[in-house]
Every structure is written in structure tokens, then in C-alpha cells.
């Protein structure tokens, strides 16, 4: 039988390990274009919002060089206060670009769904769209890579 004091110490240690794991999982990777790198498989993709509020999804190889999206499919949904709005995308040389700008205002949630093939299980990414610039890393807040953001 384990004494209560030992159980408490084990519980505290387990919680600390869990907190470290969760913090590591939340680390945001920097995209080469200034956006947020999404850890999609088999290739990573970057979510980037242009100055005119268009969304660009760019796929990269292991050396972070742009590549053709191949069989990937992507859907983007904006979730402003006025309600969910699908964002129509068109194919580009290295990914996809929205046909129209994102809805006005921020912050709000944007959901990006990536499939390696049309039949594949989707990989979902939820981003809080905040377009203001971080004072430390000088990236848009949705793509901020500073510690603690």
C-alpha cells in the first residue's frame, strides 16, 4: 500500500509532466512565408493571410521548398460572430488561394481541413485569426512563434 504523501507526490509529478507535454504540443511552427505552418502529412502546409485578407495554403517539401499540392484537398471555414462562412478556394501552383477575402473583423476562428487524398481522413486545424502584429516576432498574431503565445 502506497502512503498518501507518496500518492500526492506522484500525482503532482504526473500533472507536471502533462503540463509540459501540452505546452510542447501547442508550439507554433513558423511558415517560410510568414504564416503558420500546419503539420499536415505527408507534407507540411502553411496557412497565410495576405494583406488583402485572402487565404493562401502552400505545401512544402522537407526542405520547406514549395511543391505542387498533388492530390491534397483543402477546405477553409471562417467563423466570425455573424456565423460560419465557407471560404471558396482555387488551386495554385503550390497550393490553394481563396477566391474572395476573409470576412471583415477579427478575432475569430478559422478551421482548415486538409486531406492527402479526397478519400483520406481529414486533418483539422483550428486557428484564432488575429491579424495584428506581434511586437516581439513581428509576425501576425495567428502565426506568432513567441514563447507563451
C-alpha positions as CSV (number, residue, x, y, z in Angstrom):
1,X,0.0,0.0,0.0
2,X,1.4,3.4,-1.0
3,X,1.3,6.1,1.7
4,X,-1.0,9.2,1.0
5,X,2.0,11.5,0.9
6,X,3.7,9.4,-1.8
7,X,0.4,9.3,-3.8
8,X,0.2,13.1,-3.7
9,X,3.8,13.5,-4.9
10,X,3.2,11.0,-7.7
11,X,0.0,12.9,-8.7
12,X,1.9,16.3,-8.7
13,X,4.7,14.8,-10.8
14,X,2.2,13.3,-13.3
15,X,0.4,16.7,-13.6
16,X,3.7,18.5,-14.2
17,X,4.6,16.0,-16.9
18,X,1.2,16.5,-18.6
19,X,1.6,20.3,-18.5
20,X,5.0,20.1,-20.1
21,X,3.6,17.8,-22.8
22,X,0.6,20.1,-23.5
23,X,2.9,23.1,-23.7
24,X,5.1,21.3,-26.2
25,X,2.1,20.3,-28.3
26,X,1.0,24.0,-28.5
27,X,4.3,25.2,-30.0
28,X,3.5,27.0,-33.3
29,X,5.9,26.4,-36.2
30,X,6.9,29.3,-38.4
31,X,6.0,29.1,-42.1
32,X,8.6,30.4,-44.6
33,X,6.2,32.9,-46.0
34,X,5.3,34.4,-42.6
35,X,2.2,32.3,-41.9
36,X,1.5,29.4,-39.6
37,X,3.0,26.0,-40.5
38,X,0.4,23.2,-40.3
39,X,1.9,19.8,-39.5
40,X,-0.1,18.0,-42.2
41,X,1.0,14.7,-43.6
42,X,2.7,13.7,-45.8
43,X,3.9,17.3,-46.5
44,X,3.5,20.4,-44.2
45,X,1.3,23.2,-45.4
46,X,1.4,26.9,-44.5
47,X,-1.7,29.0,-43.7
48,X,-1.1,32.6,-44.6
49,X,-3.4,35.6,-44.8
50,X,-2.3,38.2,-47.4
51,X,-2.6,42.0,-46.7
52,X,-5.8,42.0,-48.7
53,X,-7.2,39.2,-46.5
54,X,-7.0,36.3,-49.0
55,X,-6.0,32.9,-47.6
56,X,-3.1,31.1,-49.1
57,X,-2.4,27.4,-48.3
58,X,1.1,26.4,-49.6
59,X,2.5,22.9,-49.4
60,X,6.2,22.3,-48.8
61,X,8.7,19.5,-49.1
62,X,11.1,18.5,-46.2
63,X,13.4,21.4,-47.1
64,X,10.5,23.9,-46.9
65,X,10.5,24.5,-50.7
66,X,7.0,25.0,-52.3
67,X,5.7,22.0,-54.1
68,X,2.5,21.2,-56.1
69,X,-0.4,20.1,-53.9
70,X,-0.9,16.9,-55.8
71,X,-4.0,15.1,-54.6
72,X,-4.4,17.2,-51.5
73,X,-7.8,18.8,-50.9
74,X,-8.3,21.7,-48.6
75,X,-11.4,23.4,-47.1
76,X,-11.5,26.6,-45.0
77,X,-14.3,27.8,-42.9
78,X,-14.3,31.3,-41.3
79,X,-16.3,31.6,-38.1
80,X,-16.9,35.3,-37.4
81,X,-19.6,36.5,-35.0
82,X,-22.1,36.6,-37.8
83,X,-21.9,32.9,-38.4
84,X,-19.9,30.2,-40.2
85,X,-18.9,31.0,-43.8
86,X,-17.2,28.6,-46.1
87,X,-14.2,30.1,-47.9
88,X,-14.0,29.1,-51.6
89,X,-10.5,28.1,-52.7
90,X,-8.9,27.8,-56.1
91,X,-5.8,25.8,-57.0
92,X,-2.5,27.5,-57.4
93,X,1.0,26.2,-58.4
94,X,1.9,25.2,-54.8
95,X,-1.4,25.0,-53.0
96,X,-4.6,27.0,-52.8
97,X,-5.8,30.6,-52.6
98,X,-9.2,32.0,-51.6
99,X,-11.3,33.4,-54.3
100,X,-12.5,36.2,-52.1
101,X,-11.2,37.9,-48.9
102,X,-12.0,36.6,-45.5
103,X,-15.0,38.2,-43.8
104,X,-14.2,41.5,-42.1
105,X,-13.2,41.8,-38.5
106,X,-11.1,39.7,-36.1
107,X,-10.5,37.9,-33.9
108,X,-12.5,34.9,-34.9
109,X,-11.8,31.2,-35.5
110,X,-10.8,29.7,-38.9
111,X,-11.0,26.0,-39.4
112,X,-8.7,24.5,-42.0
113,X,-9.3,20.9,-43.1
114,X,-6.6,19.1,-45.2
115,X,-6.9,15.7,-46.8
116,X,-4.0,14.0,-48.5
117,X,-6.5,12.4,-51.0
118,X,-10.2,13.1,-51.4
119,X,-10.9,9.8,-49.6
120,X,-8.4,10.3,-46.7
121,X,-9.3,11.1,-43.2
122,X,-9.2,14.9,-42.7
123,X,-6.7,16.7,-40.6
124,X,-8.4,19.6,-38.9
125,X,-6.7,22.8,-37.7
126,X,-8.4,25.5,-35.7
127,X,-6.7,28.9,-35.7
128,X,-7.7,32.0,-33.9
129,X,-7.4,34.7,-36.6
130,X,-5.8,37.7,-35.1
131,X,-4.2,39.9,-37.8
132,X,-2.5,42.4,-35.6
133,X,1.3,42.2,-35.5
134,X,3.2,40.7,-32.5
135,X,5.6,43.2,-31.0
136,X,8.3,40.6,-30.5
137,X,8.5,38.3,-33.6
138,X,6.8,40.8,-36.0
139,X,4.5,38.1,-37.3
140,X,0.7,38.3,-37.4
141,X,-0.6,37.1,-34.0
142,X,-2.3,34.0,-35.7
143,X,1.3,32.9,-36.7
144,X,3.2,34.2,-33.6
145,X,6.1,32.0,-32.6
146,X,7.0,33.8,-29.4
147,X,7.2,31.7,-26.2
148,X,4.0,31.9,-24.2
149,X,1.7,32.9,-27.1
